[in-house]
């Protein structure tokens, strides 16, 4: 009895002789049907309906926002063009102001040196030279038409020859009336000023074109922004409608 009541040596545990409660066949455990979950059909339909509504809302937003990438690209492109055109326009206006100030300074110097009367005579001579040159160009064009056998070319050529002769006579009278000072001293400088005036006019046309381009780019920018705002409002309205019971 003392031996039976003695504590067991932990180094030599006794072997259990009872049967195990675990199933012997694991396949039986795997093939055992699980209990059905207690799910209400109404709850299931509510979940499915929510998922369907969410998918429909997402599809609607995708349709509404389909053009957003293109609109953003167009807006950024218009903003870049607007920035470039405004910078170019500012530079063109600055150059034009500088050139115009220099032109006025040279004209005032010429006026102070030779007087208004000499400038008027030189200006008349310059106009006569330009008119004779234009008449000569028209006469040559009419002569080319005669050579090519164009209809009514002979009559046109005769009229242009008469116009050229008249322009030539006016130029000769202007040279006589102008005097040596206007012809030799004032006319060359006045002609240069007229050429510079043509360049100034070209600069004015250039920055006017830049200003027009800037206005058009600004219009495209605002159009894209307005369309993006319209899409944003449509998306918010659609979400608000989905939240309403």
C-alpha positions as a LaTeX table, in Angstrom:
\begin{tabular}{lrrr}
\hline
Residue & $x$ (\AA) & $y$ (\AA) & $z$ (\AA) \\
\hline
Unk1 & 0.00 & 0.00 & 0.00 \\
Unk2 & 2.88 & 2.40 & 0.75 \\
Unk3 & 4.30 & 1.60 & $-2.63$ \\
Unk4 & 0.96 & 2.22 & $-4.25$ \\
Unk5 & 0.64 & 5.57 & $-2.46$ \\
Unk6 & 4.17 & 6.73 & $-3.24$ \\
Unk7 & 4.43 & 9.67 & $-5.63$ \\
Unk8 & 5.23 & 8.89 & $-9.23$ \\
Unk9 & 8.70 & 9.56 & $-10.46$ \\
Unk10 & 8.38 & 12.42 & $-12.93$ \\
Unk11 & 11.18 & 10.94 & $-15.01$ \\
Unk12 & 9.10 & 7.82 & $-15.65$ \\
Unk13 & 5.47 & 8.83 & $-16.11$ \\
Unk14 & 2.92 & 6.08 & $-16.13$ \\
Unk15 & 1.30 & 5.19 & $-19.49$ \\
Unk16 & $-2.40$ & 5.94 & $-19.61$ \\
Unk17 & $-4.59$ & 2.96 & $-20.31$ \\
Unk18 & $-7.88$ & 4.85 & $-20.99$ \\
Unk19 & $-9.30$ & 5.39 & $-24.51$ \\
Unk20 & $-8.82$ & 8.77 & $-26.30$ \\
Unk21 & $-11.87$ & 10.99 & $-26.92$ \\
Unk22 & $-10.56$ & 12.22 & $-30.36$ \\
Unk23 & $-12.14$ & 10.60 & $-33.48$ \\
Unk24 & $-10.07$ & 7.82 & $-34.94$ \\
Unk25 & $-11.04$ & 8.71 & $-38.55$ \\
Unk26 & $-10.20$ & 12.36 & $-39.54$ \\
Unk27 & $-12.12$ & 11.92 & $-42.80$ \\
Unk28 & $-15.26$ & 11.58 & $-40.78$ \\
Unk29 & $-14.61$ & 14.92 & $-39.17$ \\
Unk30 & $-13.98$ & 16.58 & $-42.52$ \\
Unk31 & $-17.13$ & 15.12 & $-44.07$ \\
Unk32 & $-19.33$ & 16.03 & $-41.17$ \\
Unk33 & $-21.81$ & 18.67 & $-42.39$ \\
Unk34 & $-21.57$ & 22.04 & $-40.68$ \\
Unk35 & $-24.66$ & 23.55 & $-39.12$ \\
Unk36 & $-26.49$ & 26.06 & $-41.28$ \\
Unk37 & $-26.03$ & 29.69 & $-40.38$ \\
Unk38 & $-29.12$ & 31.36 & $-39.08$ \\
Unk39 & $-29.46$ & 34.15 & $-41.74$ \\
Unk40 & $-32.71$ & 35.96 & $-42.29$ \\
Unk41 & $-33.74$ & 36.19 & $-45.96$ \\
Unk42 & $-34.76$ & 39.82 & $-45.51$ \\
Unk43 & $-31.31$ & 40.68 & $-44.16$ \\
Unk44 & $-29.71$ & 38.86 & $-47.06$ \\
Unk45 & $-31.77$ & 40.76 & $-49.60$ \\
Unk46 & $-30.92$ & 44.04 & $-47.86$ \\
Unk47 & $-27.20$ & 43.31 & $-48.09$ \\
Unk48 & $-27.44$ & 42.32 & $-51.74$ \\
Unk49 & $-29.52$ & 45.39 & $-52.51$ \\
Unk50 & $-26.97$ & 47.65 & $-50.83$ \\
Unk51 & $-24.16$ & 46.09 & $-52.82$ \\
Unk52 & $-26.11$ & 46.51 & $-56.05$ \\
Unk53 & $-26.92$ & 50.13 & $-55.22$ \\
Unk54 & $-23.26$ & 50.80 & $-54.45$ \\
Unk55 & $-22.19$ & 49.27 & $-57.75$ \\
Unk56 & $-24.81$ & 51.29 & $-59.61$ \\
Unk57 & $-23.68$ & 54.50 & $-57.89$ \\
Unk58 & $-20.06$ & 53.78 & $-58.75$ \\
Unk59 & $-20.98$ & 53.12 & $-62.38$ \\
Unk60 & $-22.96$ & 56.36 & $-62.53$ \\
Unk61 & $-20.02$ & 58.34 & $-61.15$ \\
Unk62 & $-17.69$ & 56.72 & $-63.67$ \\
Unk63 & $-19.96$ & 57.87 & $-66.49$ \\
Unk64 & $-20.19$ & 61.39 & $-65.09$ \\
Unk65 & $-16.43$ & 61.71 & $-64.60$ \\
Unk66 & $-15.34$ & 59.99 & $-67.82$ \\
Unk67 & $-14.25$ & 63.28 & $-69.42$ \\
Unk68 & $-12.40$ & 64.63 & $-66.37$ \\
Unk69 & $-8.87$ & 63.53 & $-67.48$ \\
Unk70 & $-9.31$ & 65.11 & $-70.91$ \\
Unk71 & $-10.72$ & 68.29 & $-69.39$ \\
Unk72 & $-7.84$ & 68.55 & $-66.93$ \\
Unk73 & $-5.35$ & 68.06 & $-69.74$ \\
Unk74 & $-7.08$ & 70.71 & $-71.86$ \\
Unk75 & $-7.17$ & 73.14 & $-68.94$ \\
Unk76 & $-3.47$ & 72.64 & $-68.18$ \\
Unk77 & $-2.58$ & 73.03 & $-71.84$ \\
Unk78 & $-4.61$ & 76.24 & $-72.12$ \\
Unk79 & $-2.98$ & 77.57 & $-68.95$ \\
Unk80 & 0.49 & 76.90 & $-70.39$ \\
Unk81 & $-0.40$ & 78.56 & $-73.68$ \\
Unk82 & $-1.89$ & 81.53 & $-71.86$ \\
Unk83 & 1.24 & 81.97 & $-69.77$ \\
Unk84 & 3.53 & 81.77 & $-72.82$ \\
Unk85 & 1.42 & 84.17 & $-74.86$ \\
Unk86 & 1.18 & 86.72 & $-72.07$ \\
Unk87 & 4.93 & 86.63 & $-71.53$ \\
Unk88 & 5.58 & 87.00 & $-75.27$ \\
Unk89 & 3.02 & 89.82 & $-75.48$ \\
Unk90 & 4.60 & 91.69 & $-72.59$ \\
Unk91 & 8.04 & 91.38 & $-74.19$ \\
Unk92 & 6.68 & 92.54 & $-77.57$ \\
Unk93 & 4.99 & 95.58 & $-76.04$ \\
Unk94 & 8.16 & 96.48 & $-74.15$ \\
Unk95 & 10.26 & 96.30 & $-77.34$ \\
Unk96 & 7.65 & 98.32 & $-79.21$ \\
Unk97 & 7.70 & 101.09 & $-76.59$ \\
Unk98 & 11.49 & 101.22 & $-76.74$ \\
Unk99 & 11.57 & 101.33 & $-80.57$ \\
Unk100 & 8.80 & 103.93 & $-80.71$ \\
Unk101 & 10.60 & 106.17 & $-78.23$ \\
Unk102 & 13.81 & 105.90 & $-80.28$ \\
Unk103 & 11.91 & 106.66 & $-83.49$ \\
Unk104 & 10.31 & 109.77 & $-82.02$ \\
Unk105 & 13.67 & 110.95 & $-80.71$ \\
Unk106 & 15.29 & 110.69 & $-84.17$ \\
Unk107 & 12.34 & 112.42 & $-85.80$ \\
Unk108 & 12.52 & 115.30 & $-83.33$ \\
Unk109 & 16.26 & 115.61 & $-83.97$ \\
Unk110 & 15.66 & 115.76 & $-87.75$ \\
Unk111 & 12.93 & 118.36 & $-87.29$ \\
Unk112 & 15.11 & 120.48 & $-85.04$ \\
Unk113 & 18.03 & 120.34 & $-87.46$ \\
Unk114 & 16.27 & 121.16 & $-90.77$ \\
Unk115 & 12.90 & 122.62 & $-89.84$ \\
Unk116 & 9.32 & 121.70 & $-90.68$ \\
Unk117 & 9.43 & 123.16 & $-94.20$ \\
Unk118 & 12.32 & 120.98 & $-95.31$ \\
Unk119 & 10.63 & 117.94 & $-93.79$ \\
Unk120 & 7.39 & 118.70 & $-95.65$ \\
Unk121 & 9.25 & 118.97 & $-98.98$ \\
Unk122 & 11.16 & 115.76 & $-98.33$ \\
Unk123 & 7.92 & 114.02 & $-97.32$ \\
Unk124 & 6.24 & 115.11 & $-100.59$ \\
Unk125 & 9.24 & 113.86 & $-102.54$ \\
Unk126 & 9.12 & 110.54 & $-100.69$ \\
Unk127 & 5.42 & 110.13 & $-101.48$ \\
Unk128 & 6.08 & 110.90 & $-105.17$ \\
Unk129 & 8.86 & 108.29 & $-105.26$ \\
Unk130 & 6.60 & 105.65 & $-103.67$ \\
Unk131 & 3.71 & 106.44 & $-106.04$ \\
Unk132 & 5.95 & 106.18 & $-109.11$ \\
Unk133 & 7.34 & 102.86 & $-107.88$ \\
Unk134 & 3.85 & 101.43 & $-107.39$ \\
Unk135 & 2.78 & 102.66 & $-110.85$ \\
Unk136 & 5.83 & 101.04 & $-112.41$ \\
Unk137 & 5.05 & 97.73 & $-110.71$ \\
Unk138 & 1.49 & 97.77 & $-112.05$ \\
Unk139 & 2.72 & 98.65 & $-115.54$ \\
Unk140 & 5.15 & 95.71 & $-115.53$ \\
Unk141 & 2.41 & 93.32 & $-114.38$ \\
Unk142 & 0.16 & 94.54 & $-117.20$ \\
Unk143 & 2.98 & 94.05 & $-119.71$ \\
Unk144 & 3.43 & 90.46 & $-118.50$ \\
Unk145 & $-0.28$ & 89.86 & $-119.07$ \\
Unk146 & 0.04 & 91.18 & $-122.63$ \\
Unk147 & 2.94 & 88.81 & $-123.31$ \\
Unk148 & 0.97 & 85.85 & $-121.95$ \\
Unk149 & $-1.99$ & 86.68 & $-124.22$ \\
Unk150 & $-4.51$ & 87.44 & $-121.46$ \\
Unk151 & $-7.93$ & 88.82 & $-122.45$ \\
Unk152 & $-8.19$ & 92.65 & $-122.51$ \\
Unk153 & $-4.53$ & 92.87 & $-121.49$ \\
Unk154 & $-3.72$ & 95.50 & $-124.12$ \\
Unk155 & $-6.23$ & 98.01 & $-122.76$ \\
Unk156 & $-5.05$ & 97.44 & $-119.18$ \\
Unk157 & $-1.44$ & 97.90 & $-120.21$ \\
Unk158 & $-2.20$ & 101.17 & $-121.98$ \\
Unk159 & $-3.95$ & 102.52 & $-118.87$ \\
Unk160 & $-1.07$ & 101.53 & $-116.62$ \\
Unk161 & 1.46 & 103.17 & $-118.97$ \\
Unk162 & $-0.50$ & 106.42 & $-118.77$ \\
Unk163 & $-0.63$ & 106.19 & $-114.96$ \\
Unk164 & 3.10 & 105.59 & $-114.79$ \\
Unk165 & 3.86 & 108.61 & $-116.96$ \\
Unk166 & 1.70 & 110.81 & $-114.75$ \\
Unk167 & 3.40 & 109.53 & $-111.60$ \\
Unk168 & 6.79 & 110.12 & $-113.18$ \\
Unk169 & 5.88 & 113.75 & $-113.96$ \\
Unk170 & 4.74 & 114.37 & $-110.37$ \\
Unk171 & 7.98 & 112.94 & $-109.04$ \\
Unk172 & 10.04 & 115.20 & $-111.32$ \\
Unk173 & 8.13 & 118.29 & $-110.15$ \\
Unk174 & 8.56 & 117.23 & $-106.51$ \\
Unk175 & 12.31 & 116.88 & $-106.98$ \\
Unk176 & 12.48 & 120.32 & $-108.51$ \\
Unk177 & 10.44 & 121.93 & $-105.72$ \\
Unk178 & 12.20 & 120.12 & $-102.88$ \\
Unk179 & 15.60 & 121.74 & $-103.24$ \\
Unk180 & 19.01 & 120.25 & $-102.68$ \\
Unk181 & 18.81 & 120.20 & $-98.87$ \\
Unk182 & 15.57 & 118.24 & $-98.79$ \\
Unk183 & 16.77 & 115.86 & $-101.53$ \\
Unk184 & 20.29 & 115.21 & $-100.26$ \\
Unk185 & 20.08 & 115.65 & $-96.47$ \\
Unk186 & 16.52 & 115.19 & $-95.27$ \\
Unk187 & 15.14 & 112.61 & $-97.72$ \\
Unk188 & 17.54 & 109.72 & $-96.86$ \\
Unk189 & 16.96 & 110.09 & $-93.12$ \\
Unk190 & 13.22 & 110.54 & $-93.57$ \\
Unk191 & 13.09 & 107.39 & $-95.72$ \\
Unk192 & 14.86 & 105.45 & $-92.97$ \\
Unk193 & 12.31 & 106.74 & $-90.45$ \\
Unk194 & 9.48 & 105.59 & $-92.71$ \\
Unk195 & 11.00 & 102.13 & $-92.93$ \\
Unk196 & 11.29 & 102.02 & $-89.16$ \\
Unk197 & 7.65 & 103.10 & $-88.93$ \\
Unk198 & 6.70 & 100.08 & $-91.04$ \\
Unk199 & 8.62 & 97.88 & $-88.61$ \\
Unk200 & 6.79 & 99.50 & $-85.70$ \\
Unk201 & 3.47 & 98.77 & $-87.38$ \\
Unk202 & 4.51 & 95.13 & $-87.80$ \\
Unk203 & 5.34 & 94.97 & $-84.09$ \\
Unk204 & 1.91 & 96.37 & $-83.25$ \\
Unk205 & 0.27 & 93.69 & $-85.37$ \\
Unk206 & 2.40 & 91.06 & $-83.69$ \\
Unk207 & 1.46 & 91.86 & $-80.10$ \\
Unk208 & $-2.16$ & 92.31 & $-81.18$ \\
Unk209 & $-2.04$ & 88.72 & $-82.48$ \\
Unk210 & $-0.48$ & 87.59 & $-79.19$ \\
Unk211 & $-3.21$ & 89.34 & $-77.24$ \\
Unk212 & $-5.87$ & 87.63 & $-79.36$ \\
Unk213 & $-4.22$ & 84.25 & $-78.78$ \\
Unk214 & $-4.08$ & 84.91 & $-75.04$ \\
Unk215 & $-7.79$ & 85.75 & $-74.95$ \\
Unk216 & $-8.61$ & 82.55 & $-76.83$ \\
Unk217 & $-6.45$ & 80.44 & $-74.49$ \\
Unk218 & $-8.08$ & 82.08 & $-71.47$ \\
Unk219 & $-11.49$ & 81.27 & $-72.95$ \\
Unk220 & $-10.55$ & 77.60 & $-73.40$ \\
Unk221 & $-9.24$ & 77.51 & $-69.82$ \\
Unk222 & $-12.48$ & 78.90 & $-68.40$ \\
Unk223 & $-14.57$ & 76.56 & $-70.56$ \\
Unk224 & $-12.71$ & 73.53 & $-69.22$ \\
Unk225 & $-13.00$ & 74.80 & $-65.65$ \\
Unk226 & $-16.74$ & 75.42 & $-66.05$ \\
Unk227 & $-17.24$ & 71.90 & $-67.40$ \\
Unk228 & $-15.30$ & 70.42 & $-64.47$ \\
Unk229 & $-17.44$ & 72.38 & $-62.04$ \\
Unk230 & $-20.58$ & 71.14 & $-63.79$ \\
Unk231 & $-19.38$ & 67.53 & $-63.49$ \\
Unk232 & $-18.55$ & 68.04 & $-59.81$ \\
Unk233 & $-22.04$ & 69.39 & $-59.12$ \\
Unk234 & $-23.59$ & 66.46 & $-61.00$ \\
Unk235 & $-21.61$ & 63.95 & $-58.93$ \\
Unk236 & $-22.65$ & 65.63 & $-55.67$ \\
Unk237 & $-26.27$ & 65.69 & $-56.79$ \\
Unk238 & $-26.15$ & 61.99 & $-57.69$ \\
Unk239 & $-24.65$ & 61.09 & $-54.30$ \\
Unk240 & $-27.27$ & 63.16 & $-52.49$ \\
Unk241 & $-30.03$ & 61.38 & $-54.42$ \\
Unk242 & $-28.59$ & 57.99 & $-53.47$ \\
Unk243 & $-28.54$ & 58.92 & $-49.78$ \\
Unk244 & $-32.19$ & 59.95 & $-49.76$ \\
Unk245 & $-34.51$ & 57.14 & $-48.50$ \\
\hline
\end{tabular}
